[in-house]
């Protein structure tokens, strides 16, 4: 079964401009427990407060909108049509919150933000990946490292190890052979939302726009 990383389209004929979102209307973010950006990897059981994305006047409305404003950096901004497809394949790992956008000075509904609260790190075949780490205070300290399991990787990136000041990136991502149709691997450079060939074909058959697919190796 082939897998693909879901990526924002950079085709200007399709999206108008990249990124499509140029700024946002922001709620109070500092020390606000209800702001979605302050609930990384946490399941939300309250009314989440979201930023409102403001699209560039040159942008086109698509089913996946490129957006990296505060509160959206680890999420997808998607249409109801694309949400309908993805939610058929999610397990107990992601929530969807309605996220209206501003486009040409009008509020547009029918858009949603994905909020993963569990990442599928066990879907990675670590022994076949190329993984690097870099010291955040000395960029000359960059090295390839060997990781053998999801438990080992999650331990390295856990809160208790953040004081070590390393950032991690996947130069080569390889997935396991037997994994679910839709997996969430956001949060680390080189990872992303990955879908199976079946889900990719369903997205394409529905005519969803603003999306590109990058093949991911399995083994």
C-alpha positions in Angstrom: 0.0 0.0 0.0 1.5 3.3 -1.1 1.6 6.3 1.2 1.8 10.1 0.5 2.5 13.2 2.6 -0.2 15.8 2.2 1.3 19.2 1.3 0.0 22.6 0.5 0.0 23.3 -3.2 2.4 26.0 -4.4 0.9 26.1 -7.9 -0.2 29.7 -8.2 -2.7 28.9 -10.9 -4.5 26.8 -8.3 -4.0 28.8 -5.1 -3.4 32.4 -6.4 -0.6 33.1 -4.0 1.5 31.2 -1.5 0.9 31.1 1.4 -2.8 31.9 0.9 -3.2 33.3 4.5 -1.2 36.4 5.1 -2.2 37.3 8.7 -5.0 36.7 11.3 -7.3 38.1 13.9 -5.9 36.8 17.2 -7.6 36.1 20.5 -5.6 36.6 23.7 -2.9 33.9 23.5 -0.5 34.4 26.4 -1.6 32.3 29.4 -4.9 31.6 27.8 -5.8 27.9 28.4 -8.6 28.0 25.9 -6.4 29.1 23.0 -6.0 26.1 20.7 -2.3 26.8 20.2 -1.7 26.3 23.9 -3.1 22.8 23.8 -0.5 21.0 21.7 -1.1 17.2 21.9 -4.0 17.6 24.3 -7.6 16.5 23.7 -9.9 19.5 24.0 -13.2 19.2 25.9 -14.1 22.9 26.0 -14.9 25.7 23.6 -11.5 26.3 21.9 -10.5 29.8 20.9 -9.1 30.1 17.4 -7.3 32.7 15.4 -9.3 33.9 12.3 -7.1 33.5 9.2 -7.2 36.5 6.8 -6.5 35.5 3.2 -4.5 37.5 0.8 -6.6 39.3 -1.8 -4.7 37.4 -4.5 -5.5 34.0 -2.9 -8.1 31.6 -4.2 -10.4 29.6 -2.0 -9.3 25.9 -2.1 -10.1 22.8 -0.1 -6.7 22.9 1.6 -5.5 26.4 2.5 -1.9 27.1 3.2 -1.9 28.7 6.7 0.9 29.1 9.3 -0.4 31.8 11.6 -0.4 31.4 15.4 -2.6 28.4 16.4 -2.4 26.7 13.0 1.3 25.7 12.7 0.6 22.0 13.4 -2.8 21.8 11.7 -4.5 21.7 8.4 -7.1 24.4 7.4 -9.6 22.4 5.3 -13.0 22.7 3.7 -16.1 20.8 4.8 -15.7 18.6 1.7 -12.1 17.6 2.6 -13.1 17.1 6.3 -15.9 14.7 5.2 -13.3 12.5 3.6 -10.6 12.6 6.3 -12.9 12.1 9.2 -13.9 8.7 7.8 -10.4 7.5 8.4 -9.3 9.1 11.6 -9.1 7.1 14.8 -8.9 8.4 18.3 -6.2 10.9 17.5 -7.6 14.1 16.0 -10.4 16.6 16.5 -12.0 19.0 14.0 -13.0 22.6 15.0 -15.0 25.0 12.8 -12.6 27.8 11.7 -14.2 30.6 9.7 -11.9 32.6 7.5 -11.8 36.2 6.2 -11.7 36.6 2.5 -12.0 39.9 0.7 -13.4 41.5 3.8 -16.1 38.9 4.2 -16.3 36.1 6.7 -16.5 32.7 5.0 -17.8 29.6 6.8 -17.3 26.0 5.8 -13.7 25.6 6.9 -12.2 23.6 9.7 -8.9 23.2 11.6 -7.5 19.8 12.4 -6.2 19.3 16.0 -4.2 16.1 16.5 -3.8 15.1 20.1 -1.9 11.9 19.5 0.8 11.4 16.9 1.3 8.1 15.1 5.1 7.8 15.8 4.8 4.0 15.9 4.1 4.1 12.1 7.7 5.1 11.4 10.3 2.5 10.5 13.1 4.3 12.4 15.9 1.9 11.5 15.5 2.9 7.8 15.1 6.6 8.3 17.8 9.3 8.1 17.4 11.4 11.3 19.5 14.4 12.2 19.6 16.6 15.3 21.0 20.1 15.6 21.9 22.2 18.6 19.6 25.2 18.8 22.4 27.4 20.2 25.2 26.2 18.0 24.2 25.4 14.4 27.6 23.8 13.7 26.6 21.0 16.0 24.6 18.9 13.6 24.8 15.1 13.4 23.0 12.0 12.2 21.6 9.8 15.0 20.3 6.3 15.1 16.9 5.7 16.7 15.4 2.2 16.9 11.8 2.7 18.2 8.9 5.1 18.7 9.5 4.9 22.5 13.1 6.0 22.1 12.1 8.9 19.8 9.2 10.1 22.0 11.6 10.1 24.9 14.1 12.3 23.0 11.4 14.9 22.1 9.5 14.8 25.4 9.2 17.8 27.7 11.8 16.5 30.1 14.5 16.6 27.4 13.7 20.0 26.0 16.3 21.7 28.2 19.0 19.8 26.1 18.2 22.3 23.2 18.3 19.9 20.3 16.0 20.1 17.3 15.3 17.0 15.2 14.6 16.5 11.5 13.8 13.6 9.2 16.0 13.8 6.1 14.5 10.6 4.9 11.1 9.3 6.2 10.3 5.6 5.9 7.0 4.2 7.1 6.1 0.7 8.4 4.3 -1.6 5.9 1.2 -2.3 7.9 -0.3 1.0 9.1 -3.7 2.8 9.1 -5.0 4.7 6.1 -4.4 8.1 7.7 -1.6 9.0 10.1 -0.5 12.2 11.9 3.2 12.9 12.2 3.3 16.7 12.6 5.6 18.5 15.0 9.0 17.5 13.6 10.7 18.8 10.5 10.4 16.3 7.6 7.2 14.7 8.9 3.6 15.5 8.1 0.1 14.2 7.5 0.3 11.0 5.5 -2.5 9.2 3.6 -2.8 5.9 1.8 -3.3 5.5 -1.9 -7.0 4.8 -1.2 -7.4 8.1 0.6 -5.4 10.0 -2.0 -7.6 8.7 -4.8 -10.8 9.6 -2.9 -9.5 13.1 -2.4 -8.6 13.5 -6.0 -11.9 11.9 -7.2 -13.8 14.5 -5.1 -12.0 17.3 -6.9 -10.4 18.7 -3.8 -8.1 21.7 -4.6 -5.0 23.2 -3.0 -3.3 19.8 -2.3 -0.2 18.1 -3.5 1.0 14.6 -2.6 4.6 13.6 -2.0 5.3 9.8 -2.0 6.7 8.3 1.2 8.8 5.2 1.2 7.7 2.1 3.1 9.6 -0.9 4.3 
